[in-house]
Amino acid sequence: MSDSRLTKPTTRRAALQAGLAIAALPFAGMFANRASGQSRPPTKVLDFTTTADVAKAEQEGEFLFYTHDSEPAGASVVEAFGKDFPKIKGKYLRAQNGALYTKVLAERSAGRYAVDVIQFSEPATALDFQKKGGWMRHVSPQSEFYAPEHLSNPVGDFFCPGVTFAGICYNTDKVKPEEAPKNWKDLLNPRWQNAMSVKQSTSGLQFVQWFELKKLYGDGYWKEFAKLRPRGFDSRAQLFDRLAKGDDKVCGLAELAGYLLQKEKGAHIAFVTPPDGLPAGTLWNGVVDRAPHPEAAKLFVDWLMSPRGQAHYQTNPFFYYGSVRKDAPPMPGGTRLRDFKLLAPTAAEMPIYMAAQDTFTKEWNAMLGL
Amino acid sequence: MSSALARTGVPPGRAVSAQMVSMAVVIAVVGLFVLYPVFYLLQAAFDVGAPNVRPPTAYGLDNFSALGKYWEIMVNTLIVTFAATFMALVFGFLTAWILTRTNVPFQRTLEQLMAVPYYVTPLLGALAWNFLGAPESGFINQVWRGIGGDGALVDITTAMGIAWVMALFEGSVAFVMIGAVMKSMDPALEEASQVVGAGRWRTMLRVTLPLVAPGVLGAAIFVFAEMLGSFSAALVLGTPARFYVITTAIYQFVSQYPPRLPLAAALGVSLFAVMFAMLYLYRRVTANRSFVTISGKAFRPRTMDMGRLRWLLFAICAAYVFLSVALPIATLVYASVQKLAVALPSADNFTFDNYRTAFSLNAVRSALSNSLVLGLVTATVGVALTGMLAWIIQRSRLPGRGVLEYIVMFPQAVPRLVFAFGMMWAWLAFPVPIYGTFWILLIAYLTVFLPLGVRTISGVIMQLDKSLEECGQVCGASWGYRLRTIIAPLLRPGILAAWLLIFVASVRELGASILLMGPDSKVMTPAIAEAFFSTSSELTAAMALIQTVVVAIAMVLFTLITRKASRVGVGP
């Protein structure tokens, strides 16, 4: 199974899978409690509705966005927002999820409130921030386009602006299609010893893969996997860079977004969709409590939740995140999230999932020689 | 001298108090810049309370006792650090000697080229050598297999490969530091050695080397610390081979969720011990010995005639320049104009998109100018601050000046990635709101580059004969006047070298900037590192080359200005 699978027409079976996939995506036991009220009646701006006071937002004139995403990604999203709202200047700072969280907590503990909107790369950080009272409650009128599992509980603290998911990828110059792994268990073949790459324990998606494949195949899977001495990297860009150049033969956590980007450059690589499913990671975004520019921050979040912001996240090459918005158009390549069997912890599993973080980090670090 | 005394017009009592006030201010600034963040770092290292809660809820030694689990990483770090320091010192001493003490051909051109590796971000060197020597995709290995070879001819991802890259790019500081000391040396001592029958090599080993020992030892300590805190080469070359050193391990610990900052802080703090052992050794070696080469007797720098051997010496320097400048830069230029960097060119793989993307990033454009401005301010203020500090440590009779030398070395003893957390916590809690502004980066740079400035200028101060200053004192010149008219002019090579080193170090700073820069005070090197993580090595190559060209232009301008100033007699 390779590229052709990406453009496969949607069948009834796929649609059924889609229902399962979306239901299985919640991550954060954050089932919506829609009891929270809205402070302002929604107004229509451009082609979306917002509860932000647009005039005040323009008076504030700026907002600061902290993100785990890359520098060009951060620049592109505030620029896209700026085109729609030229009177509001978006600024951004990026850092790895852990460092970003440490930074924001340190600022708050010192009584410095500079950031308006923050985005984390995985749910545990967002939930911990919620426990610490870090989010401002802002119930966006866009929330109705999102399933409850993609919103915080209670609604208004944060939402899921996108999903990234991963299959297997291989270098077609180094591996013949018939020899390529077809499913996750094929990665245990000794021929991939010292020839396979994965992500570091810093990756939220890597944690999901570890959790889900353990569920599917039992504890022994990762013990066998560790014997192959995989190499760990921080970002999908590094994984695909190496794969395209033949430094690794196989990538064990190949994000579709990274594959599309590298394929556009003409790399000799192929994507495999394992029939057992694709681990999916969610991002979480919201307005920060005591934001210095609250109306601009709310407007940015409403915009990001709207089709305009979601289109940017879904089509900009620095993101290529699948949208969980109910009316989201297809992703680049014509596929939709529901075309894939996505693997993610369910709401009921969330406490076990979060408790497993420490074990994952230790096991994964040890496996990568750290 | 009597006219000098008349010009000062300052009573001795006031002169002493001016000296004391200046010293007190410098010491207070150093205390604030260094010890204040160190306090927070120590607090984190002993934090065994709830994660992510500040201030810590409980203290203990658990983080230190957990370090034993990482013995393999510590061994890796020591192997790479010692190997890289050794290589850097050999390259640095040999090339500095050739270019300052011999009549090697094209001396001036070579000298300028030799410093180039230090101008570029270490990431550039690591990236270039990864393009060249990666076992599978490295250009050298691709060509090797293309002509029928088997396997990998070169593997740059080994411990020695990493040390080689570190020595070439981060060790080039040794050349600048040792070169500054050698320039200040009276050639009469070497000439005397040759007059009594010693050969050129014997003179180098028995006269030159011992006389520049403080400079070499100072450079050794600095380079050792630099290698201990080195990040880029180990990250780019070591990670693919599952080879971790302390800095790359720390990077992972602080990036993961929940961040293991206390463990990272303990790992960083434990390096204090290694660093201070080195400094103790340095002080023991240099104590009670005279390294004076600049006395009241005038001298004109002269070089030794090496005869035909000068072409061999030229070949040594040219080989170094080829491996550390020409080859890596050519490789990066070649890689940056490809979609996917491969050894053999093809028309459909050619692109200028990487440059188009790099120039289109607004953040990069503003980051570049921020970096240059910060570099200029840091170098200028830093030279004054570190010059004073070096003088206090080496020349004053201030009680506790030895302790000051240890304090100054704190920022060098800990990887900057960790020290940055101490600075972040400290300056967040500081009542004046400088966090997130340009000023915090200036303070951070001044702090982390204190050791660089002090080590460079100290090496030259130790060569100054005290009698020169005493002579001024006897003639009644105030401390400030003596500093301005005697010490500063004699220290000029050291001061210029320190300025240059601090400027370049500031422009290419990575570890502290990542955490401390604000949305309006972004700087360049983190943007390049970021490109490496999140885009592609080809775009990273383009960005690193852009930075290199801009820094090179700044350096050329600096050289022209200082030369012109020298000609018209401006300056001391």
Boltz contact constraints between the chains, C-beta under 6 A:
constraints:
  - contact:
      token1: [A, 64]
      token2: [B, 519]
      max_distance: 6.0
  - contact:
      token1: [A, 70]
      token2: [B, 534]
      max_distance: 6.0
  - contact:
      token1: [A, 71]
      token2: [B, 527]
      max_distance: 6.0
  - contact:
      token1: [A, 71]
      token2: [B, 530]
      max_distance: 6.0
  - contact:
      token1: [A, 75]
      token2: [B, 363]
      max_distance: 6.0
  - contact:
      token1: [A, 91]
      token2: [B, 519]
      max_distance: 6.0
  - contact:
      token1: [A, 93]
      token2: [B, 519]
      max_distance: 6.0
  - contact:
      token1: [A, 96]
      token2: [B, 255]
      max_distance: 6.0
  - contact:
      token1: [A, 97]
      token2: [B, 257]
      max_distance: 6.0
  - contact:
      token1: [A, 98]
      token2: [B, 255]
      max_distance: 6.0
  - contact:
      token1: [A, 98]
      token2: [B, 256]
      max_distance: 6.0
  - contact:
      token1: [A, 98]
      token2: [B, 257]
      max_distance: 6.0
  - contact:
      token1: [A, 98]
      token2: [B, 259]
      max_distance: 6.0
  - contact:
      token1: [A, 99]
      token2: [B, 254]
      max_distance: 6.0
  - contact:
      token1: [A, 99]
      token2: [B, 255]
      max_distance: 6.0
  - contact:
      token1: [A, 102]
      token2: [B, 259]
      max_distance: 6.0
  - contact:
      token1: [A, 105]
      token2: [B, 52]
      max_distance: 6.0
  - contact:
      token1: [A, 106]
      token2: [B, 424]
      max_distance: 6.0
  - contact:
      token1: [A, 106]
      token2: [B, 425]
      max_distance: 6.0
  - contact:
      token1: [A, 106]
      token2: [B, 428]
      max_distance: 6.0
  - contact:
      token1: [A, 109]
      token2: [B, 54]
      max_distance: 6.0
  - contact:
      token1: [A, 110]
      token2: [B, 428]
      max_distance: 6.0
  - contact:
      token1: [A, 110]
      token2: [B, 429]
      max_distance: 6.0
  - contact:
      token1: [A, 112]
      token2: [B, 428]
      max_distance: 6.0
  - contact:
      token1: [A, 114]
      token2: [B, 436]
      max_distance: 6.0
  - contact:
      token1: [A, 125]
      token2: [B, 257]
      max_distance: 6.0
  - contact:
      token1: [A, 201]
      token2: [B, 256]
      max_distance: 6.0
  - contact:
      token1: [A, 202]
      token2: [B, 255]
      max_distance: 6.0
  - contact:
      token1: [A, 202]
      token2: [B, 256]
      max_distance: 6.0
  - contact:
      token1: [A, 231]
      token2: [B, 240]
      max_distance: 6.0
  - contact:
      token1: [A, 234]
      token2: [B, 533]
      max_distance: 6.0
  - contact:
      token1: [A, 235]
      token2: [B, 533]
      max_distance: 6.0
  - contact:
      token1: [A, 235]
      token2: [B, 534]
      max_distance: 6.0
  - contact:
      token1: [A, 237]
      token2: [B, 534]
      max_distance: 6.0
  - contact:
      token1: [A, 237]
      token2: [B, 535]
      max_distance: 6.0
  - contact:
      token1: [A, 241]
      token2: [B, 536]
      max_distance: 6.0
  - contact:
      token1: [A, 241]
      token2: [B, 537]
      max_distance: 6.0
  - contact:
      token1: [A, 244]
      token2: [B, 340]
      max_distance: 6.0
  - contact:
      token1: [A, 245]
      token2: [B, 137]
      max_distance: 6.0
  - contact:
      token1: [A, 246]
      token2: [B, 136]
      max_distance: 6.0
  - contact:
      token1: [A, 246]
      token2: [B, 137]
      max_distance: 6.0
  - contact:
      token1: [A, 247]
      token2: [B, 136]
      max_distance: 6.0
  - contact:
      token1: [A, 247]
      token2: [B, 137]
      max_distance: 6.0
  - contact:
      token1: [A, 265]
      token2: [B, 339]
      max_distance: 6.0
  - contact:
      token1: [A, 265]
      token2: [B, 340]
      max_distance: 6.0
  - contact:
      token1: [A, 267]
      token2: [B, 340]
      max_distance: 6.0
  - contact:
      token1: [A, 361]
      token2: [B, 256]
      max_distance: 6.0
  - contact:
      token1: [A, 369]
      token2: [B, 242]
      max_distance: 6.0
  - contact:
      token1: [A, 370]
      token2: [B, 244]
      max_distance: 6.0
  - contact:
      token1: [A, 370]
      token2: [B, 252]
      max_distance: 6.0
